[in-house]
Amino acid sequence: MTSLRIRPAHAHDRDLLAQWAVAMALETEHKQLDEALVRAGVEAGIVDPAKARYFIAMHESSLAGRETIAAPAGTLMLTREWSDWRNGDWWWIQSVYVPPQFRRMGVFTALYRHVEQLARDTPGVVGLRLYVERENANAQKTYEALGMVDAGYSILEAEFAKR
């Protein structure tokens, strides 16, 4: 029997989460990230929940009533954005990654439902947001199937070099 269990990330997850972030950037945006910089960023987020909160989906399998084997099957990161319009926080879903061998198995849905329930149970949270590449139609369909809608915004940025 197999199941998915969602847990918060811990310090020992840093290297895996950094590897997944690098893989996700290459796969979705064709960007080669500096893994040492990403590792430091993940570590900073794990240590300080005001910066970020990471969750990991664990794929658990039981072998004929014996021991349970658990393997990390995906992740997402939450950050917060204050909304003066709503006097509350939007939680942003970021750094979503599911390794190819675990895709189409409900991993992201489990992660999403977990953080959705946390958000609904947390006073002051007004909703969930995420951004997605315009060309990533599969991801957009997945998000829409979970009840998310196009918010009508484009994301613009002015990126600064790391000092």
C-alpha positions in Angstrom: 0.0 0.0 0.0 1.2 3.5 -0.8 0.3 6.9 0.6 1.5 10.5 0.7 2.3 12.2 4.0 3.2 15.9 4.1 5.8 17.2 6.5 7.7 20.4 7.2 11.2 20.5 5.9 14.1 20.2 8.3 17.7 21.3 8.2 18.8 17.9 6.9 16.5 18.5 3.8 18.6 21.5 2.7 20.7 19.7 0.0 17.8 17.9 -1.5 15.6 21.0 -1.7 18.5 23.0 -3.3 19.0 20.2 -5.9 15.3 20.2 -6.6 15.2 24.1 -6.9 18.1 23.9 -9.4 16.4 21.2 -11.4 13.1 23.1 -11.4 14.7 26.3 -12.7 16.5 24.4 -15.5 13.4 22.5 -16.5 10.8 25.3 -16.4 12.8 28.4 -17.1 16.0 27.1 -18.7 18.0 28.9 -16.0 21.2 27.5 -14.6 21.3 28.5 -10.9 24.3 28.6 -8.6 23.7 25.6 -6.4 25.8 26.9 -3.5 23.7 30.2 -3.5 20.5 28.2 -3.7 21.6 25.9 -0.9 22.3 29.0 1.3 18.9 30.4 0.4 17.1 27.2 1.3 19.0 27.0 4.5 18.0 30.6 5.4 14.4 29.8 4.6 14.4 26.6 6.7 16.0 28.4 9.7 13.7 31.5 9.5 10.0 30.7 9.0 9.4 34.5 8.5 11.3 34.1 5.2 9.8 30.8 4.0 8.2 27.6 5.0 9.0 24.4 3.0 6.9 21.3 2.9 7.9 17.9 1.6 5.6 15.1 0.3 6.7 11.7 1.5 5.7 8.8 -0.7 5.3 5.9 1.8 5.0 2.3 0.8 4.3 -0.7 3.1 5.7 -4.0 2.1 3.3 -6.8 3.0 2.6 -5.5 6.5 6.3 -5.0 7.2 8.3 -1.8 7.6 7.2 1.4 5.8 9.6 2.9 3.2 9.4 6.6 2.8 10.9 8.6 -0.1 10.7 12.4 -0.7 8.4 12.9 -3.6 8.0 16.6 -4.0 8.1 20.0 -2.4 6.7 23.5 -2.3 7.7 26.6 -0.4 5.4 29.2 1.1 6.2 32.9 1.5 3.9 35.7 2.7 2.8 39.0 1.2 0.9 41.5 3.3 -2.2 42.9 1.7 -3.4 46.3 3.0 -6.5 46.0 0.8 -7.5 42.9 2.8 -5.8 43.5 6.1 -4.3 40.0 5.9 -1.6 37.8 4.3 -1.5 36.1 0.9 0.5 32.9 1.1 2.5 32.5 -2.1 3.3 29.0 -3.3 6.7 28.9 -4.8 9.6 26.5 -5.6 7.2 23.6 -6.5 9.0 20.5 -7.7 8.0 16.9 -8.1 10.7 14.6 -9.5 9.7 12.9 -12.8 9.2 9.4 -11.2 6.5 10.8 -8.8 4.6 12.9 -11.3 0.9 12.2 -12.1 0.6 10.5 -8.7 -1.2 13.3 -6.9 1.9 14.7 -5.1 1.3 18.4 -5.9 -2.4 18.0 -5.1 -1.5 16.6 -1.7 0.9 19.4 -1.0 -1.6 22.0 -2.2 -4.4 20.6 -0.1 -2.2 20.5 2.9 -1.2 24.2 2.7 -4.7 25.2 1.7 -6.0 23.7 4.9 -3.2 25.4 6.9 -4.1 28.7 5.3 -7.8 28.3 6.0 -7.0 27.4 9.6 -4.6 30.4 10.1 -6.3 33.6 11.1 -5.4 36.5 8.9 -4.6 34.5 5.8 -6.7 35.8 2.9 -5.8 33.2 0.2 -3.2 31.4 -1.8 -1.3 32.7 -4.9 1.3 31.4 -7.2 2.9 32.3 -10.5 3.4 30.0 -13.4 5.2 30.3 -16.7 2.9 31.5 -19.5 3.9 28.5 -21.6 3.4 25.9 -18.9 -0.1 24.8 -19.9 0.1 21.5 -17.9 0.8 23.3 -14.7 -1.9 25.8 -15.4 -4.4 23.0 -15.9 -3.3 21.4 -12.6 -3.7 24.7 -10.7 -7.1 25.4 -12.3 -8.3 21.9 -11.4 -7.6 22.7 -7.8 -9.8 25.7 -7.9 -7.2 28.4 -8.6 -8.1 31.1 -11.2 -6.1 33.6 -13.3 -5.8 36.7 -11.1 -5.3 39.0 -14.1 -1.8 40.1 -13.2 1.5 40.0 -15.0 4.6 39.7 -12.9 7.3 42.2 -13.7 10.7 42.4 -12.0 13.9 44.3 -11.7 16.5 41.8 -10.6 19.7 43.0 -8.8 23.0 41.1 -8.9 23.9 39.4 -5.6 26.3 41.6 -3.6 
